[in-house]
Amino acid sequence: MTSAPASWRVIVTRPGREAQAWADALQSLGVPCEALPLIEIAALPDASALAQAWQAVPDHLAVMFVSANAVRFFMAARPAGMPLPTCRAWSTGPGTRAALEAAGWPEELIDSPDEGAPQYDSEALWALVEGRVRAAVHASSGAKPGVLIVRGADVHGQLAGRDWLAVQMEAAGLKVLQTAAYVRRPPLLTPAQQSRIHQAMNDGSRWLFSSSEAALFLRQACPDLPLDQAKALATHPRIAQKLKESGWPCVDLVPAGLQAQALSIKSLA
């Protein structure tokens, strides 16, 4: 086992709200940590489509949320007087599930991989709900059962994220609708943050990525960033692969769950 410089820290790159909470949690488990958000979350400039999507919620088999932010912005847009949904809610991980519970979605109507799942992703969620989906499709007569996917949009208003789950659901006979609940955009970095970024590339610190988009925004903000000594941690094989393809020389895969992630990071020090 090689030892890292005494100054090394884990740099958490999630959006601001999640980054600080995750950094604090890792710190409490003995991982030297700091938050440096590389994705900014903002409200939609026009939320009329989101309000319209709410009107069809009672007719859906389920609403699938890609993140806790999707939950928060979608639930904040619930029209006045409209009751909480009674359909199922799907999430890919415990953070999104917690946001659903905090928003008042009945716990018994939430489908989500548990804390100990190897990965928090669309594949894990689909393995959990596929049987119920196929049963609903088989029992339906006439119109296809529908699922609404709530996700973020990029700065151009285009829906961001993978379409793998939508493809599986359509192949199973579902009608899939998608709506954006918020915007994901590059952050405006302060001079102090830019200085810290350059320092962390060479002091043994490890950049923790739970989204390859954060790494993309980092390179956009600091195009001259030297990566020859940079170290990254990725919470999913797809993220790790994209980091390697974009020039990160040292990329370690770590679990997505907090406890297992902390143990894995400490084993690398």
N, C-alpha and C positions, 0 to 999 in steps of 0.2 A: 504494500500500500504506500503510495507516495503522499507526502505531506504538502499541503498548499501553504502559500504565504500566510503569515499571521493576519494580514489585512483582508483576506478573502471574505466575501459575503455573497449571499444569494440575492440576485436582483429580480424582483417580482415585476413582471411586465403587464399584468392584467389591467383592465380599465380601473380608474382611480378608486372607486368604492370597493371593488373586490381586491385590488392590489394591496391596499393597506390592511384589510382584514386578514388576507392570506399571509402577508408578511408577519403580522402580529402573531398569528397562530403558529407559524413555523418557528418564530423566535421563542415562543413559549415552550416549544419542544426541543430547544437547544440548537437550532440552526441559526447562525448569524445571518441577518436578513434585513433588507430594506425594500421599499416600494418605489418603483420608477415607472409609472403608468405610460404605456406606449400606444394605447387605444383610447380615444375620447368618445364618450357616449353622449349623444344629444337628442333632443326631441325632434320629431319630424316637423319640417316647416309647414306642412299641410296635413292635418290629421283626419281629413274628411273620409278617406278610404278606410282608415282604421275604425272610425265610427260606423261606417257601413258594414264592415266585416262583423262587428258585434251583433248586428241584427240577425245574422244567419247562424249564430252560435247555437241556439237551441235545437237546430236541425242537424247538427254534426254528431257523428259517432264520438269524436274526440277533438281536442285542440292540442297540438304539439308545440311546445315552447323550446326554443334552441338554447335559451340562457335565462338566468335570473333577471337580466335587464328586459328581456322579452316579456316576462311575466309582469314586471313592475310597470312598464309603459302601457302594456295592453290593458291591465286591470285599471290603471289610472284613467283610461279612455272609456271606461264603461259608462254608457249613457245614463243619465239620472233616471231613477225609477226602475231600471232594468235589474231583475234579481240576479244573484250569482248563478253561474252556469250549473246545470245538473248533468252535463255530459262528462266524459272522462278527460283528464288532462295527462299528457305524456311529457316526460322530461328525460334528458340523457344523463342526469347526475344529481347528487344530493343537494348541491347548491340551488339548482332550479327548483327541486322539490321543496326545499325550505322556503323559497320565495312564494311558491304556490300556497303552502300552508299558511304563511304569514298574511297572504292576501285573502284568506278565507275559503280557499277551494277545499271541499271536504276530503279529508285524508284518504278515505276509502275509495275515492274516485281517481286517485293519482297513480299512474304507472311509471316507475322509474327504477333503473338498476340500483341495487343497494350499495351501501358504503364500501363493501368488500369486493365489488365487481372488478375484474382485471382492467377493464376500460370503461370510461363513460363516453359512449359514442352512439351513433345511429344504429350500428350493428347490434350492440347490446340491448338497446331499446326494442328493436325489431324482434329479436329473439323472445322478448318478454310479451309482446303484444300480438305477434303474428297469429297465434291460435284464435284469439278473440276476434281479430279482423276477419279471418277466413270464415268463422262461424257467423259473423254479422252479414257478410256478403252472401253466404249460402242461404241465410234466413230472409234476406231482403227480396222484395218483389217490386218490380218497376224501377224506380230511380236508384242509382248507386248510393250506398252510404258515403258520407263525406267526412273528410278530415281537414282541418285548417292548421297550417303551419305558420307560426308567428316567429319572425326573425328580424334581423337588422338589415338596413340598407346601407350602401356605400354613399360617398359624398355626391354621387351622380344620381342617387335615387334607385339604383339597381339592387335587387335583393342579393344579399351576401350569404355565402355558405355553400355546402355541398347539396346536391340533389339526389344522393343515393337513396335516402329514405323515401322520398317522393316517388322515385322509380319503382321501388319495391311495393309501395302501397297501390300505385296505379296498376301494376302487374297483377296484384291480388284482387283487383276489381273495385277499388275505392275511387271516389272522385276527390282529387286533391286540390285544395285552394291554398294560396299563400298570401300573406300580408306582411308588410313592414311595420314595426312598432317603434323603431328608433333608428338613429343614424350612427354608424361607426366611422370615425374619421381620425386622421393623424393628429396627435397633440401638438400644441405650440410649446416647444421646449424653451425653458429659460436658459440664459448663459450658464448658470450654475449647473443645471441638469446636463447641458451639453458637455461641460467640463467633467462632470462625474461619469458620463458615458465613456468618454475617452480614457479616463483613469481606470474604469472597471474592465476595459478590454485588456489591460496589461498587468493587473495586480492579483490575478488568480481568482477573481470573482466569477461566479457562474450565473449566467442569464437564464432565468426560468421562463420558458415559453409554453403557454397552454393554448396558443393560437399562432399559426404561422404568419397571420396578418400583422401581429405585433412586430415580428422581425422585419417584415416588408416596410412598415412605417418607420422603423429605426433606420434602415438604409436610406429611405427617402429623406429623412430629417438630417442624416449625417452621411452623405454619399461618399465622403473620403475616409470613412471609418476603417482603420486597419483591423483585419480579422486574424492575422497570422498567429496571435497568441490567445485569441478569444475562446472562451469555454461556454458551452450552452447545455441546458437541461431541457428535454422535451417530454411532455406528458402523453404523447401518442406517437406511434411509429410514423404516421404520415407527416407530422410536424418535424420529426427528426430527419426524415428524408429530404424535406424541403429546405431545412437549414443546411444540410450537407451540400445540396445542389446550389445553394446561394453563397457557398464559400466558407461556412463555419468549419474549422478544422477539427474541433473536438466537441462531439455531441453525445451526451449520455441520455439514455431513456430512463425516466423515473415514473413511478406509479402516479395516477391522478389523485388518489385519495390522500388526505392530509397525513395521517399517521404513518402509512407505508411510505409516503413520499419523504417525510422527514428522516426515517430510518435509512432510506436509500441514499439521500444526499449526504448524511453523516458518514455513510460507509465509503463515500468517494473522497472524503477529506484526508 
